[in-house]
Amino acid sequence: MDADVDRPSSVRERFAWMLPVVLTAGGYRRLWYTGVIYYQAHWMEITITGWVVLSVTGSAAAVGLVAFFRTLPMLVLGLVFGTLADRFPRLAVLVAIQVTGLIAAVAFATVFFLDVTPLWLICVLSGMLGCAWAADFAARRALIAELNTTENTASAMSLEALSLQGGKILAPVVAGAALGLAGAPWAYLILTAMFATGMLALTRLRGVPSARDRPTATTLPMLQLLRTGWSTAIKVPVIRVALIITVLMNLLVFPYQQLIALVAGEILHVGPGRMGVLAGAAGVGSALMAGFLTFRGRASTARSYFAVGATLGAIGLVALAISTNFYLSVGLQLVIGACFGAFGAMQTAIIAGAVDPEMRARAMGLLAMSIGTAPIGILLTGGLSSLIGASWTIGGMAGIASIILVGTVMRSRRLLLAG
């Protein structure tokens, strides 16, 4: 008997059993690499820009204004970018996104090298990156669904969520080190290099059949594509319910993540060190759940994870708002993060699986618009917290969300809890 029979022919094959099934598909594996790079650049830019704006202006309001312009495109232009991703080749859209990020990073580095940093220009550049982020959300997730089977799509979306959450851990560390050692201009040069690397990595996808041109939508006018994208997606019951739940979560639940300092300072009365632990606990929980779903996520259970994750996460936030024990709050954050990880990973899988391939990017654009309601929730949470306190505001909003979520899930249980 030949000793070489069934022997792995490469290191990759030898250790393939350790990888999620979705990464054994070469096309998606190469797309995933580019996503990892892009997510690292995304979180690095947020960290750098937030710090330098605060350093230059000394104003927390200015930091919030920049963040507002970065997040606004998700709400205002989400469907438009989704439509573009259906009209033009997905890969071309992803390359254009990397080019946009590259231009913005070079501009950031230039203005800080020249020591010319007007707030309006920083807002404009942040808005450019926000547009890129909204477009990437639609185009990348539509392409992920094309490069995977229906059954593997849930695992692939979970892996994307894991990559996104993992970026929150490493990228801020790199950004902080770059700022401390070399200053803002050089930090933005590192960011420039990351966008350039991502652009080069995308060229490896050119030979993937699913990433080629899809001409069916290119013959339709843009306004018709927008109209049909909206009407067709809304008519699908599970998409309609998923979008309602997503808006609810972003308006009433998720805003607390941007105001974690209020939980630490006003409710728990702890310093910045423990605040960091508290914030990081949710990220750990989310990453662990996303990792679990990468290996265990299935299309048949995606809706249940989505619905239960949203509902239990909102209920957990009520408990967090009334907890005055730091260690209990950290434990609650781990649970809340895991719930939100299930919700976030599965919402894209549900919508991608509920529409035809030529409609996926537009459906993702609608999802981006739903997520884009978060800035409204942040303003609402901040304003109410200044009037009635953080505990009552966060707990009250999460309580309202919990009641509506339980009602919505029970009313749509055949859609959401089947399987």
Secondary structure, 3 states (H helix, E strand, C coil): CCCCCCCCCCHHHHCHHHCCHHHHCHHHHHHHHHHHHHHHHHHHHHHHHHHHHHHHHCCHHHHHHHHHHHHHHHHHHHHHHHHHHHHCCHHHHHHHHHHHHHHHHHHHHHHHHCCCCCHHHHHHHHHHHHHHHHHHHHHHHHHHHHCCCHHHHHHHHHHHHHHHHHHHHHHHHHHHHHHHHHCHHHHHHHHHHHHHHHHHHHHHHCCCHHHCCCHHHCCCCHHHHHHHHHHHHHCCHHHHHHHHHHHHHHHHCHHHHHHHHHHHHHHHCCCHHHHHHHHHHHHHHHHHHHHHHHHHCCHHHHHHHHHHHHHHHHHHHHHHHHCCCHHHHHHHHHHHHHHHHHHHHHHHHHHHHHCCHHHHHHHHHHHHHHHCCHHHHHHHHHHHHHHHCHHHHHHHHHHHHHHHHHHHHHHCHHHHCCC
